[in-house]
Amino acid sequence: MHARRALLYMPGNQWKMITKSLTLGVDCICMDMEDGVALSKKTEARAAIAKALQELDFGKSEKLVRINAVGSGWEQQDIESILPYQPQGIVIPKVESFAQVNWASQILEAAELAHGWRVNSIRVLVGVETARGILNLNEIAAHPRLDAIIFGAEDFAASIGATRTVGALELLYARQAVVVACAAYNLQAIDMVAIDYKNTEALRIESEFGARLGYSGKQIIHPAQVEPVQTAFTPDEETIARAKQIIETFEVSQKEGKGAYALDGKMIDMPLLKNAQKVIERARAAGR
């Protein structure tokens, strides 16, 4: 599974922005056909994204495409216009059911078989951003082609009539629900966009809190957000060293026939070992 600390959206009709994104060292570049594109520019976005997939070198950045929502009337043409050029993943916004994920999965599998590509090689990421989507997380997360769930804060707040605040307490239940569903089905959880993209300190605080909740990465909308987000979702040297120490001492403790044991005045047992192992996994995924 690709490491997705920072998922950068680029309007699909903005060629200069797409080419600029290739220089940023971002984990994922998601070329957008949905909210970032005006209604009059949808056709232009499809053509530009197809061209980018054919002609541009994305390097180590994962190349994703966000189509319009299932039921919008644009989704079929969106997905068919870019599939021949083999994006690594499709992002489906405003997902509320298993059936919506399955609609895309069947189209992707047909394309994979037709082109001789490995089945399931094109992954699906879904945006869950409505009250119904949050309530149906269990069925959505169970889809076998799914790789990640992306939490859409602004749409979710609108769907429940919440007033958005800087502290985002009004979103906490939904943010945690996404993390729990992803953990249950071994998916990546991608946190909400910080729309005040010039406020680096607020972004840092929000990102670090998202990482503590259990998110593996965050959506971003501006190049200035890349570094703070990648830093927040990458374990630092002290955290990595502590995780390695727990893993090593746990192995010794097990060989000695002990269960829980003390390390620097704190009790260490199986839950802390599992957490340490996840820290090392995240560090490796980030190239640490």
N, C-alpha and C positions, 0 to 999 in steps of 0.2 A: 504494500500500500504506500502510495506516494506521501512524503511528509508535507503537510499542509499547514504551516504556521501562519503564513500570510497569503490570503486569496484576494488578488487584486482584480477589480472589475474595470474593464475598459469599454467604453461605448463602441459597438461594432462598426459604426459608420465613421469613426474617427481614426483614419489610417495613421496619422502622425502620433497619436497617443498609443496605438498598438505597437508601432515600431519603437517608440520611446520605452515602453514597458519591458522590452527585451534587454535593456541595459541595466535594469534595476536589481538583478539578482533575487527576484521574488520567487517564492515557491510555486505559485500557481497564477497563471494569467487567464482570467475568464472574460472572453470577448462576449459582450452583451447584446442581445436582441430585444430584451424586455424593457424594464423601466428606464434604463439609461439612453433609450433611443426614441425619438419623437415618432408619432404615428406615421408621419409622411416620409420617414427615413428607414422604415423596416426593410424594404426591398434593397436599398443601398447597403444596409448593414449585412444582410445575407451575402451579398456579392463580395463585400470587403473581407468578411470573415473567411469565406471560401478561398479567396485569393491569399490571405495571410497563412492559412493552413497549408496551402500548396507551396508558397514561395519563401516564407520566413523561417529562420532557424531559431527555435525557442530555447535552445541549449538545454539546461537542466530544469527550466521552468515547465511545469505541467501545462499543457494547452487544453483549456476547457471552453465550452460554449454554453451560454445560458439562453435557452429558447423562451418563448412566451408560454404562459401558463396553459395547461391542458384545459380545453374548453374556451380558450380565447378566440379560436378561429384561425389563429396564425401558426399554431404549434406544428401541424403536419408539414406545412411548407418550410418552416424553420428547420426542422430536423432533417428533412430530405435534401435541403439545399447544401448542407455541410457534411453529411455522413460520408459521401464518397471520398472526402479528403482526410478521413480518419483522425478526428480529434481524440484525445485520450479520455475525455469524459464529457458528459452532458449534464448541465445543471437545470433542473426543473423547478421553477418557482411555485410558491403558493400550493404546495401539495397537501391534500387532505385525505387521501385514501391509498390503499395498496393498489387498487385498479389503475390509478393514474401513473404510478411507477411502472406497472406491468404493461401499460400501453406503450411506453417508451422502450421497455426491455424487449418486447416482441419485434419492434421495428429495428432495434440495434442488432438483435440476433439474426434477423433476415439479412441485414447488410453484411454482417460478419461472415455468414455462410456464403453469400453471393460473391464476396471478394476474397475468400480463402483466408480470412483473418481468424485468429483464435477466438472461440466463443467466450464471451464475458471479458474480452480485452478492452472494450469501451465501457467504462464504468459510469455509474449514475450517482450524482449528488443531488439532494433535494432540499429546497427551501421550505421550512415549516414556519408559517408566519400568520396563522389565523387560529381562532379559538378551536375550531373543529380539527385543524391539523394537530394541535397539541393534544386534544382528547384522543385522537386516533394514532398517536405515536407508536403504540405497540404493534399495530398491524403494518404501518408504513415501514418501520425499522426491520421487519422480518423479511423484506424482499431480498432474495439472494444476490441480485446485481448491485445492490446499494453499497456505497463506500463511505458516505458521509451525510450527516444532516446539518444544514445551515439554519441558524436561528435568525429570523427576520423581525427585528424589534419594532420598527416603526409601523409596519403593517399589522403586527400582532396587537400593539397598543391601540391602534385604530379599531381593530376588530372587536375589542372588549370595551372600548370607550374609556381607556385609561389616559391620564395626563402624564406625559413623559417628563421625568425629572433627571437631573444630573446623576443622582445616586442610583437611579434605575430600580428602586425597591419594588416598583409596580410590575417589574418584569421577572422578579426572582423565581417565582414558581415555574414559569414557562422555561426560563433558562436552565433550571435544574432538571426539569422534566426531559429536556432534550439530551442533557448529559447522561441521565439515567438510562434512557432508551438506547443511546449509542453504546454505553458500557455493556448493557445486556446483550447486544447483538454484535459486539466487537466492531463498531463503526467509529469514524472520527466525528467529533463534535466541533463545529465551526461557529464561533460566537458572532455577535451582532456588529454592525458597522458603527463606528464613532463618527457621526455626521459633522461634528465640529472639528474638521480635519486640521485646522491650524492650531488647535489647543493641544500641544504635545504632552503637557503634564496630565491633563485629563485623560488623554489616550493611554498614557503609561499606567495610570491608576486603574482604569477600566480593563486594560489588557491583563494586568497582573491579577486582578480579581477574577477575571474569566479563567485564567490558568489555574487559580486555586480552586475554582468550582469544578474543574476537571476537563475544560475545553482543551483541544489540541491545537487550535489555531483561531484566527479571526479574519473576518472580511475587512478589506480596506478599499478606499476609493481615491487615494492620492499618494504619489511617490514618497512624500514626507512621512507617511505612516509605516513604510516598510520596515525600517530599522527598529523603531520602538516596539512594534508588534513581534518581529522575529526574536528580539531580545527577551521579551516577556514570556514567550512560549519555548524558550531554550533554557534548560537547566544550567545554572551557573556552576563554576568549578567547585565551589564549596558544597553545593547540593549533590553534585556528581560524586565527589569524594566521600560524603556521608553515606550515600546509597551503596557505593562499593564496599565501604566498611561494614555496613549492615549485612550485605550479602556474604561477605567473607567470614564474618564472625558467626553468622547463622549456620553456615556449613560446618564450622568447627564445633559449635554447640550441638548440632545434630549428631556428629560423629562421637561426641562424648556422651550421647544418650540423654541430653538435657532438652527440655521444652523451652519455655520462656526463660530469658536470661537478661541480666543488666548490662547496659553499655552506656558509659558516661552518666550513670545515675538514672537512666531511663529504661523501662522494661521493653524488650524487643520480643515480638512473637510473629506468627504467620502473617497477619494483616500488614504489619510494617515491612516485612520482607517483600510482599507483593507490591507494595507501594514503591519500595526501592527498585525493584525490577522494572517497574513502569518508568521511573526516572531515567534509568539506563537506556531503555528502549527509545524514549523521547530524545535523549542526548545523541544516540546513534543515528536516529532519523534526521537530526539536524546537522550531522556531520561532525559531532564533537567526540 
